[in-house]
Amino acid sequence: MKVLSMMGRRHFRLGQHRQFYRILRSTGVFIVITFFTVWVLLPLVFHYSPGLQRFIVFLHTVASHVDFSRPELLGLLGTRNFYLTTDKDVSVGMWHILPLSLVHSAPEVKSDERDAWFEKSLKNGDPIILYLHGNKGSRGEKHRIEMYNVLRQMDYHIITFDYRGYADSSAVDPSEEGLVMDGKVIFNYLLENAGTSPIFVWGHSLGTGVSCHAVSELCRENKCPRGLVLEAPFNNLHDEVLLNPLSRVFLHLPYFDWAFIDPLRKIGAEFQSDKHIVHITCPIVILHAHDDNIVPIELGRKLERAAQQRQLREGLPLKFIQFDAKFGYGHNHISRAPEFEAVIR
Protein backbone atom coordinates (compact mmCIF):
# COMPACT_ATOMS: atom_id res chain seq x y z
CA MET A 1 0.00 0.00 0.00
CA LYS A 2 2.86 2.30 0.90
CA VAL A 3 4.53 1.58 -2.43
CA LEU A 4 1.29 2.24 -4.28
CA SER A 5 0.85 5.51 -2.42
CA MET A 6 4.37 6.67 -3.32
CA MET A 7 3.80 5.72 -6.96
CA GLY A 8 0.55 7.68 -6.96
CA ARG A 9 2.25 10.79 -5.62
CA ARG A 10 5.02 10.40 -8.20
CA HIS A 11 2.48 10.14 -11.00
CA PHE A 12 0.63 13.17 -9.63
CA ARG A 13 3.81 15.27 -9.52
CA LEU A 14 4.74 14.07 -13.00
CA GLY A 15 1.30 15.11 -14.24
CA GLN A 16 1.73 18.54 -12.62
CA HIS A 17 5.12 19.00 -14.33
CA ARG A 18 3.67 17.99 -17.68
CA GLN A 19 0.75 20.40 -17.28
CA PHE A 20 3.18 23.18 -16.29
CA TYR A 21 5.34 22.58 -19.35
CA ARG A 22 2.25 22.49 -21.60
CA ILE A 23 1.13 25.86 -20.23
CA LEU A 24 4.65 27.23 -20.57
CA ARG A 25 4.90 26.00 -24.16
CA SER A 26 1.45 27.43 -25.02
CA THR A 27 2.38 30.77 -23.46
CA GLY A 28 5.64 30.85 -25.41
CA VAL A 29 3.84 30.09 -28.67
CA PHE A 30 1.28 32.82 -27.90
CA ILE A 31 4.05 35.36 -27.21
CA VAL A 32 5.90 34.48 -30.42
CA ILE A 33 2.70 34.70 -32.50
CA THR A 34 1.74 38.01 -30.88
CA PHE A 35 5.24 39.43 -31.41
CA PHE A 36 5.25 38.33 -35.04
CA THR A 37 1.74 39.67 -35.68
CA VAL A 38 2.20 43.08 -34.02
CA TRP A 39 5.80 43.92 -34.95
CA VAL A 40 6.26 42.08 -38.22
CA LEU A 41 2.97 41.20 -39.91
CA LEU A 42 1.03 44.44 -39.21
CA PRO A 43 3.88 46.74 -40.41
CA LEU A 44 4.23 44.60 -43.56
CA VAL A 45 0.47 44.69 -44.23
CA PHE A 46 0.39 48.48 -43.79
CA HIS A 47 3.46 49.06 -45.99
CA TYR A 48 2.02 47.10 -48.90
CA SER A 49 -1.64 48.18 -48.61
CA PRO A 50 -2.33 51.60 -50.22
CA GLY A 51 -6.03 51.18 -49.51
CA LEU A 52 -5.38 50.71 -45.80
CA GLN A 53 -2.97 53.65 -45.79
CA ARG A 54 -5.59 55.94 -47.32
CA PHE A 55 -8.22 54.76 -44.88
CA ILE A 56 -6.00 55.38 -41.83
CA VAL A 57 -5.15 58.92 -42.99
CA PHE A 58 -8.49 60.04 -44.41
CA LEU A 59 -11.10 57.75 -42.76
CA HIS A 60 -13.14 58.68 -45.81
CA THR A 61 -15.24 55.51 -45.99
CA VAL A 62 -16.62 55.82 -42.46
CA ALA A 63 -20.39 55.79 -42.93
CA SER A 64 -22.32 59.01 -42.39
CA HIS A 65 -26.07 58.52 -42.10
CA VAL A 66 -27.12 61.96 -43.25
CA ASP A 67 -29.67 63.09 -45.84
CA PHE A 68 -27.52 65.83 -47.34
CA SER A 69 -30.35 67.10 -49.50
CA ARG A 70 -32.33 68.04 -46.37
CA PRO A 71 -29.97 69.91 -44.01
CA GLU A 72 -33.01 71.39 -42.27
CA LEU A 73 -33.52 67.99 -40.63
CA LEU A 74 -30.23 68.61 -38.83
CA GLY A 75 -31.37 72.02 -37.60
CA LEU A 76 -29.74 73.94 -40.47
CA LEU A 77 -32.61 76.07 -41.75
CA GLY A 78 -31.72 78.40 -44.60
CA THR A 79 -29.15 76.03 -46.08
CA ARG A 80 -28.64 75.16 -49.73
CA ASN A 81 -27.34 71.72 -50.72
CA PHE A 82 -25.59 71.68 -54.10
CA TYR A 83 -22.71 70.12 -56.04
CA LEU A 84 -19.69 71.58 -57.78
CA THR A 85 -17.35 69.97 -60.30
CA THR A 86 -13.76 70.33 -59.09
CA ASP A 87 -11.89 67.98 -61.41
CA LYS A 88 -12.45 65.61 -64.30
CA ASP A 89 -15.19 63.21 -63.19
CA VAL A 90 -15.12 64.67 -59.67
CA SER A 91 -18.01 66.49 -58.06
CA VAL A 92 -18.23 67.46 -54.40
CA GLY A 93 -21.26 67.87 -52.16
CA MET A 94 -21.62 71.31 -50.56
CA TRP A 95 -23.75 73.33 -48.18
CA HIS A 96 -24.19 77.10 -48.19
CA ILE A 97 -25.37 77.98 -44.69
CA LEU A 98 -26.82 81.47 -44.49
CA PRO A 99 -26.04 84.04 -41.79
CA LEU A 100 -28.76 84.07 -39.14
CA SER A 101 -30.07 87.45 -40.35
CA LEU A 102 -30.87 85.98 -43.80
CA VAL A 103 -32.35 82.63 -42.80
CA HIS A 104 -35.98 83.69 -43.05
CA SER A 105 -35.44 85.68 -46.25
CA ALA A 106 -34.45 82.68 -48.36
CA PRO A 107 -36.98 81.23 -50.83
CA GLU A 108 -38.34 77.96 -49.43
CA VAL A 109 -39.14 76.10 -52.65
CA LYS A 110 -36.10 74.52 -54.26
CA SER A 111 -35.63 75.95 -57.75
CA ASP A 112 -33.16 77.66 -60.04
CA GLU A 113 -34.41 80.97 -58.65
CA ARG A 114 -33.59 79.81 -55.12
CA ASP A 115 -30.09 78.76 -56.16
CA ALA A 116 -29.54 82.14 -57.82
CA TRP A 117 -30.82 83.90 -54.67
CA PHE A 118 -28.30 82.05 -52.52
CA GLU A 119 -25.41 82.91 -54.83
CA LYS A 120 -26.47 86.56 -54.94
CA SER A 121 -26.62 86.65 -51.11
CA LEU A 122 -22.86 86.07 -50.99
CA LYS A 123 -22.44 89.67 -52.16
CA ASN A 124 -24.32 91.16 -49.19
CA GLY A 125 -21.07 92.10 -47.41
CA ASP A 126 -21.19 89.60 -44.55
CA PRO A 127 -17.97 87.60 -44.10
CA ILE A 128 -17.80 84.25 -45.90
CA ILE A 129 -16.09 81.30 -44.24
CA LEU A 130 -14.89 78.41 -46.39
CA TYR A 131 -14.80 75.55 -43.87
CA LEU A 132 -12.51 72.56 -44.52
CA HIS A 133 -13.34 69.77 -42.10
CA GLY A 134 -11.11 67.04 -40.69
CA ASN A 135 -11.03 63.36 -41.57
CA LYS A 136 -13.79 60.87 -40.76
CA GLY A 137 -17.46 61.26 -41.51
CA SER A 138 -18.93 64.17 -43.43
CA ARG A 139 -19.94 67.81 -43.34
CA GLY A 140 -22.98 66.65 -41.38
CA GLU A 141 -21.19 65.45 -38.22
CA LYS A 142 -22.66 66.81 -34.98
CA HIS A 143 -19.59 68.72 -33.80
CA ARG A 144 -19.30 70.38 -37.21
CA ILE A 145 -22.94 71.45 -37.18
CA GLU A 146 -22.33 72.87 -33.71
CA MET A 147 -19.53 75.02 -35.16
CA TYR A 148 -21.65 76.13 -38.14
CA ASN A 149 -24.43 77.29 -35.83
CA VAL A 150 -22.07 79.36 -33.71
CA LEU A 151 -20.57 81.00 -36.79
CA ARG A 152 -23.91 81.69 -38.47
CA GLN A 153 -25.16 83.37 -35.29
CA MET A 154 -22.28 85.79 -35.76
CA ASP A 155 -23.80 86.58 -39.18
CA TYR A 156 -21.28 84.75 -41.34
CA HIS A 157 -21.95 82.76 -44.48
CA ILE A 158 -20.52 79.23 -44.16
CA ILE A 159 -19.54 77.23 -47.22
CA THR A 160 -18.70 73.67 -46.22
CA PHE A 161 -18.14 70.64 -48.40
CA ASP A 162 -17.04 67.01 -48.47
CA TYR A 163 -13.77 66.25 -50.22
CA ARG A 164 -13.62 63.72 -53.04
CA GLY A 165 -14.04 60.21 -51.67
CA TYR A 166 -16.20 61.41 -48.76
CA ALA A 167 -19.97 61.19 -48.20
CA ASP A 168 -21.97 62.21 -51.30
CA SER A 169 -18.96 63.48 -53.24
CA SER A 170 -17.46 61.40 -56.06
CA ALA A 171 -16.21 58.03 -54.87
CA VAL A 172 -12.57 58.37 -55.92
CA ASP A 173 -9.42 57.72 -53.90
CA PRO A 174 -8.53 60.82 -51.87
CA SER A 175 -5.03 62.29 -51.89
CA GLU A 176 -3.51 65.49 -50.60
CA GLU A 177 -3.28 66.89 -54.14
CA GLY A 178 -6.92 66.02 -54.83
CA LEU A 179 -8.24 67.56 -51.61
CA VAL A 180 -6.20 70.71 -52.20
CA MET A 181 -7.65 70.97 -55.71
CA ASP A 182 -11.19 70.64 -54.32
CA GLY A 183 -10.53 73.46 -51.86
CA LYS A 184 -9.00 75.78 -54.45
CA VAL A 185 -11.79 75.29 -56.99
CA ILE A 186 -14.40 76.09 -54.35
CA PHE A 187 -12.43 79.15 -53.22
CA ASN A 188 -12.33 80.38 -56.83
CA TYR A 189 -16.10 79.79 -57.07
CA LEU A 190 -16.51 82.07 -54.04
CA LEU A 191 -14.22 84.71 -55.54
CA GLU A 192 -16.45 84.82 -58.61
CA ASN A 193 -19.63 85.22 -56.55
CA ALA A 194 -18.62 87.14 -53.41
CA GLY A 195 -18.28 90.63 -54.84
CA THR A 196 -16.58 92.68 -52.09
CA SER A 197 -17.57 90.33 -49.24
CA PRO A 198 -14.44 89.20 -47.35
CA ILE A 199 -13.56 85.49 -47.65
CA PHE A 200 -11.84 83.58 -44.85
CA VAL A 201 -10.58 79.99 -44.93
CA TRP A 202 -11.08 77.82 -41.85
CA GLY A 203 -9.41 74.42 -41.45
CA HIS A 204 -9.95 71.90 -38.67
CA SER A 205 -7.60 68.97 -37.93
CA LEU A 206 -6.77 67.29 -41.28
CA GLY A 207 -8.47 70.31 -42.89
CA THR A 208 -5.63 72.49 -41.55
CA GLY A 209 -3.22 70.48 -43.70
CA VAL A 210 -5.47 70.92 -46.71
CA SER A 211 -6.06 74.62 -46.08
CA CYS A 212 -2.39 75.50 -45.46
CA HIS A 213 -1.41 73.81 -48.72
CA ALA A 214 -4.30 75.34 -50.71
CA VAL A 215 -3.95 78.86 -49.28
CA SER A 216 -0.18 78.88 -49.85
CA GLU A 217 -0.82 78.20 -53.55
CA LEU A 218 -3.65 80.75 -53.71
CA CYS A 219 -1.44 83.44 -52.16
CA ARG A 220 1.25 82.77 -54.74
CA GLU A 221 -1.47 83.19 -57.40
CA ASN A 222 -2.42 86.57 -55.85
CA LYS A 223 -5.75 85.17 -54.62
CA CYS A 224 -5.06 85.17 -50.89
CA PRO A 225 -8.12 85.06 -48.61
CA ARG A 226 -8.70 87.80 -46.03
CA GLY A 227 -7.48 85.49 -43.27
CA LEU A 228 -6.83 81.87 -42.27
CA VAL A 229 -8.09 80.12 -39.12
CA LEU A 230 -6.37 76.87 -38.13
CA GLU A 231 -8.24 74.88 -35.50
CA ALA A 232 -6.34 72.00 -33.84
CA PRO A 233 -3.57 71.96 -36.48
CA PHE A 234 -0.49 69.76 -36.82
CA ASN A 235 2.80 70.86 -38.34
CA ASN A 236 3.19 67.88 -40.69
CA LEU A 237 1.78 64.37 -41.01
CA HIS A 238 5.10 62.74 -40.08
CA ASP A 239 5.08 64.29 -36.60
CA GLU A 240 1.35 63.64 -36.19
CA VAL A 241 1.91 59.94 -36.89
CA LEU A 242 4.82 59.83 -34.43
CA LEU A 243 2.70 61.29 -31.62
CA ASN A 244 -0.46 59.36 -32.42
CA PRO A 245 -1.37 56.96 -29.56
CA LEU A 246 -1.75 54.11 -32.08
CA SER A 247 1.90 54.48 -33.11
CA ARG A 248 3.46 54.10 -29.67
CA VAL A 249 3.68 50.33 -29.82
CA PHE A 250 5.69 50.55 -33.09
CA LEU A 251 7.99 53.52 -32.42
CA HIS A 252 10.94 51.41 -31.24
CA LEU A 253 11.05 49.49 -34.52
CA PRO A 254 14.16 50.30 -36.61
CA TYR A 255 11.99 50.06 -39.73
CA PHE A 256 9.21 52.36 -38.44
CA ASP A 257 9.65 55.00 -41.16
CA TRP A 258 9.89 52.34 -43.88
CA ALA A 259 6.69 50.66 -42.67
CA PHE A 260 4.52 53.66 -41.79
CA ILE A 261 5.94 56.95 -43.10
CA ASP A 262 7.39 56.18 -46.54
CA PRO A 263 4.10 54.63 -47.81
CA LEU A 264 2.20 57.83 -46.93
CA ARG A 265 4.56 59.81 -49.15
CA LYS A 266 3.93 57.35 -51.98
CA ILE A 267 0.14 57.80 -51.81
CA GLY A 268 0.57 61.58 -51.78
CA ALA A 269 -0.18 62.34 -48.13
CA GLU A 270 2.51 64.44 -46.42
CA PHE A 271 0.60 67.58 -45.38
CA GLN A 272 3.73 69.61 -44.66
CA SER A 273 1.93 72.64 -43.25
CA ASP A 274 5.13 73.93 -41.67
CA LYS A 275 6.59 74.33 -45.18
CA HIS A 276 3.44 75.73 -46.79
CA ILE A 277 2.61 78.26 -44.07
CA VAL A 278 5.70 80.40 -44.77
CA HIS A 279 4.18 81.31 -48.17
CA ILE A 280 0.84 82.46 -46.75
CA THR A 281 0.54 86.25 -46.88
CA CYS A 282 -2.63 86.86 -44.88
CA PRO A 283 -3.31 87.03 -41.12
CA ILE A 284 -3.37 83.65 -39.36
CA VAL A 285 -5.09 82.61 -36.14
CA ILE A 286 -4.30 79.23 -34.55
CA LEU A 287 -6.77 77.74 -32.06
CA HIS A 288 -5.75 74.77 -29.90
CA ALA A 289 -6.97 73.12 -26.69
CA HIS A 290 -4.51 71.75 -24.13
CA ASP A 291 -6.54 68.57 -23.73
CA ASP A 292 -6.56 67.71 -27.44
CA ASN A 293 -5.58 64.02 -27.46
CA ILE A 294 -5.95 63.63 -31.24
CA VAL A 295 -3.56 66.40 -32.30
CA PRO A 296 -1.36 67.38 -29.32
CA ILE A 297 -1.02 71.11 -28.74
CA GLU A 298 2.78 70.83 -29.13
CA LEU A 299 2.23 70.24 -32.86
CA GLY A 300 0.20 73.45 -33.05
CA ARG A 301 3.08 75.23 -31.33
CA LYS A 302 5.53 73.81 -33.87
CA LEU A 303 3.35 75.17 -36.67
CA GLU A 304 3.25 78.54 -34.94
CA ARG A 305 7.07 78.62 -34.85
CA ALA A 306 7.17 77.85 -38.57
CA ALA A 307 4.66 80.65 -39.26
CA GLN A 308 6.78 83.12 -37.30
CA GLN A 309 9.31 83.06 -40.15
CA ARG A 310 6.90 84.97 -42.36
CA GLN A 311 6.01 87.27 -39.49
CA LEU A 312 9.67 88.17 -38.99
CA ARG A 313 10.14 88.58 -42.74
CA GLU A 314 7.01 90.55 -43.63
CA GLY A 315 5.40 91.52 -40.33
CA LEU A 316 2.24 89.53 -41.09
CA PRO A 317 -0.20 89.08 -38.19
CA LEU A 318 -0.09 85.76 -36.35
CA LYS A 319 -1.95 84.82 -33.19
CA PHE A 320 -1.96 81.57 -31.19
CA ILE A 321 -4.92 81.13 -28.84
CA GLN A 322 -4.87 78.22 -26.39
CA PHE A 323 -7.74 76.86 -24.32
CA ASP A 324 -7.17 75.39 -20.87
CA ALA A 325 -7.63 71.64 -20.43
CA LYS A 326 -9.98 72.16 -17.47
CA PHE A 327 -12.75 73.25 -19.86
CA GLY A 328 -12.72 69.93 -21.72
CA TYR A 329 -12.97 71.29 -25.27
CA GLY A 330 -10.65 68.58 -26.59
CA HIS A 331 -10.27 68.19 -30.33
CA ASN A 332 -13.76 69.08 -31.52
CA HIS A 333 -15.46 71.58 -29.21
CA ILE A 334 -13.49 74.84 -29.09
CA SER A 335 -16.64 76.59 -30.37
CA ARG A 336 -18.14 76.05 -26.87
CA ALA A 337 -15.70 78.49 -25.29
CA PRO A 338 -17.48 81.59 -23.89
CA GLU A 339 -14.78 83.81 -25.42
CA PHE A 340 -15.01 82.14 -28.84
CA GLU A 341 -17.09 84.87 -30.49
CA ALA A 342 -14.82 87.67 -29.25
CA VAL A 343 -11.72 85.76 -30.38
CA ILE A 344 -13.04 85.18 -33.91
CA ARG A 345 -14.42 88.69 -34.40
Secondary structure, DSSP 8 states (H G I E B T S, - for coil): -HHHHHHHHHHHHHHHHHHHHHHHHHHHHHHHHHHHIIIIIHHHHHHT-HHHHHHHHH-TTS-----TT-GGGGT--SEEEEEEEEETTEEEEEEEE--GGGGGGS-SS-SHHHHHHHHHHGGGSS-EEEEE--SSS-TT-HHHHHHHHHHHHTT-EEEEE--TTSTTS------HHHHHHHHHHHHHHHHHH-TT--EEEEEETHHHHHHHHHHHHHHHTT---SEEEEES--S-HHHHHHHSGGGTTTTT-TTHIIIIIHHHHHTT----HHHHGGG--S-EEEEEETT-SSS-HHHHHHHHHHHHHHHHHH---EEEEEE-GGG--TTT-GGG-TTHHHHH-
